[in-house]
Amino acid sequence: MKIGLYLTLGCTLLLPCCGWATTLRLATDVELLVLDGKKVSSFLLKGADGIELDNGPHQLVFRIEKNVRTNGREQRLYLSAPLVVSFDTKEISQVNFSLPRLENEKDSETFDNAPRLQLLDGSAVAIPMKMDVLAGKTPAQSTDYEVATRRYNKAEKVASMPQFAVVMADDSTLLSRTSELDSPARPSDTLTEQRLKYWFMQADKPTRERFLLWAKEHPSP
C-alpha cells in the first residue's frame, strides 16, 4: 500500500491545532508556482502527494503543464498562462484540482481563451473560489512569480488577496535587531526562543489563543 507523502509548510507551532486541517492534493498536470504569496520550490514538492495547509484563506498561483496532441499523431508540451485562484478552507479537509479536458490543440486553445477549472473538496463538492490570469505566457526563467503575485495582490484585482502582498523578510535577519521584540533578547534566550517570541507577537489574537491552548495541552516532557 502506498503511503501518501505530504509536505508541511509554515510554522507548525502557530497552526490551528484544535481546528480543521486541510490537505491540498497536488495534480500531476499542475505546476504550483506560488502559495500564499511565497514562491514554491519544485525541489521541495518532488515526491509529495499533497501539502498540508492551515484553515483559512489561501491563494495559489499555478499553470497547467501537459502533453497534447497536434493535428497529426505527434505531441507537444502545452503550458497555460499562470493562473491565480483564491479560496477559503473553512471546514474543508481536502482540496482537489478538477481540470477540463485538455487532450489536443483545440482543447488548449479553448482553455487559453477562457480558462476554467474547479477546486473540489473531499466529497467532490465545488469550493467557492475566485480565479484570474496572473500574466501572459512568458518563459518561466524570465518571470519572478513571487514578485508578479505581489504586484497582482496590490492591484486589487478579481482574485487579489492583499494580506499576501506583504514582503516577509527572513526571520534570522529580523531577529538580529532587538527592536523587533518588545524588549531586548536576554543572553540566555536561544535562537528558537527568540523566534517563538517574535512570531507570537506577529500573530493575531485568535492565533495566539490557539497557540497558548496547544502549549497547555502539550507540556514539556
N, C-alpha and C positions, 0 to 999 in steps of 0.2 A: 504494500500500500504506500502510495506516495504521500509524504508528509509535506504540507504546504509550507513554504518558506516565506516569512513576512519580514519586512523592513520597517523598523520603528524609527520615526523621525521626531525631532523636537526634544525638549527636556522632559523626561519621563516623570520626574518628581512633580512637575507642575501641570500634568494632565489630569482631567477629572477622573478621580479614582472610584467614585461612587455612582457615576452616571453611565451613559452609554458610550461604547467604543465603536468605532466604525472602521471597516476594512475596505479600502479602495482596491478592487481587483484589477490587476494590470492585464490589458489585452495585447495580444501579440502584434496586432496591426496598429497599435497606438504608441507613439513615441512621446513620453512625458517630458516636457521641457522645463516648466516652472510650476512649483507648488506653493501656494500662499505667498507669492512674491519672491521666492528664493529658487535659484537655479537647481535643477535636479541632475545629479551626476549619473550618467548611464552606467558607470562602473559600479555604483552603489546598488543600482537596480538589477544588475545582472544576476539571474538565477532566482529572483524574487517573484512570488506569485501575487503579492499584494503589499500594500502599505497601510500601516495602522495609523489612523487619524483620530484626533480628539473630536469630541462632539461640538458642533458649531458650524459657523460659516467657513466655506473653503472656496478656493479659486484654482482652477487648473488651466495651464497653457500647454497645448499638445498639438501634434499633427499626425495625420494618418499616413502610414508608410506601407504600401502593399504592391505586390506584383499584379499587373493587369494585362489582359490580352490585347494585342494590337489587332489590326484588320486581318492579319494572317494568323499563323499559329505561334508567332513569337510573343514574348512577354517583355514588358518594360516596368521599371520601378516607378510607381506613382507616389508623389509626395504632395499632400494637400498644403494649403496655406496654414500657418499656425492659427489655431482656434483657441478662444478663451471661453470658459464656462464658469459661472459662479452658482453656488447652491448651498444648502444648509443640511447638515447631517443630524438634525434634531430627531432623536428616537429612531435613527436609521442605523442598522448594524452592518450593512453591506452596500457598496456602490459598484455597479457593473456598467461597462460601456455596452451600448446597443447601437451598432453601426448599420447603415443602409447597405444595400447591395453595391459592391464595388468589384466587378469582375472584368470589365472591359473599358476601353477608352470612352465609350459613350456614357457609361456609369460615372466615370471620373469627371467628365466634363459637366455632367448634370450636378454632381456634388460641388464642383468649383463654382458653378453659377448660383447655387442655392444650397449651401451646407446645411445638413440636418442630421441629427442623431439624438439619442436619448440616453439618460442615465437611469438605471433601474435599481430598485432595492432588492433585497434577498427574495422577495415574493414576486419579482418581475413587475412591480408597480412603478410607473414613471415617477421620478423625483423632480419636483419643480426646479427649474433652472433658467438661467439667462445665458445666451450664447451669442458670440460675436466673432468676427475675424480680427485677429490681433494685427496682422500686417500682411502685405502681399507676399507672393512666393519669392524668396531670395535664398541663396546658398547659405546653409547652416553656419559655415565658418565666418560669414560676413555679418552675422547678426548676434548681438548680445541680447538674448531674450529676457534676461532679468531686467536690464535697463529698459527694454521696449515695454515690458509689462508694467514697470513703474510709471512710465510716461502714460500708458493707457489708463492706469488707475487714477492718475491725477487729472485726466481729461474728462472725467465724469461721463463715460460712455455707457452703452447698454449693459455690459457685464462688469463694469468697474467696481472695485472694492477698495475705497480709499485707505482702509486700515492696512492694506498690503502695499501701499505706496511709500511707506516709511523705510528708509535705509537702516538696516540693522548692522551695526558695526560688530566686529569680532569682540567677544566679551573679554578676551585676555587684554585687549587694548583698553577697553573701558575700565577694567579693574586695576589698571596701572595708575589710575588717577583717583585719589581718595575722595575727590569731590563727587564721585558718582554714588557714594554711600552717604547715609545720614551722618555718620561720624567716621573718622579715620579708622582704618583697619588696625586692630591690635597686633603686635608682633606674633602673638600666639595663634592668630587666625590662619588657618590653612587656606590654600587657594580654593579648595572645594567649598569651604565655609563662606569665603568671600563671594563666590559665585552664587551660592544659595541666597545670601543676604541681598545681593544686587537684584537677582531676578525676582525674588519675593517682593521687593519694593516696586518693581516694574509691573507686576501683575495687578489686575483689577481686584476689587473686593471679593466677588464670588470665587475667583480662582484661589485667592489667599485662603478663604474659608475652607474650600475643598482640600487644599494642601494641608492645612492645620488638622483637619479631620483625619486625613490619611496618615499624617505623622502620629496622631494619637492612637490610631488603630494598628500602627506598625512600630512599636517601641524597639529601641536598640536591643539586640540580643545580649 
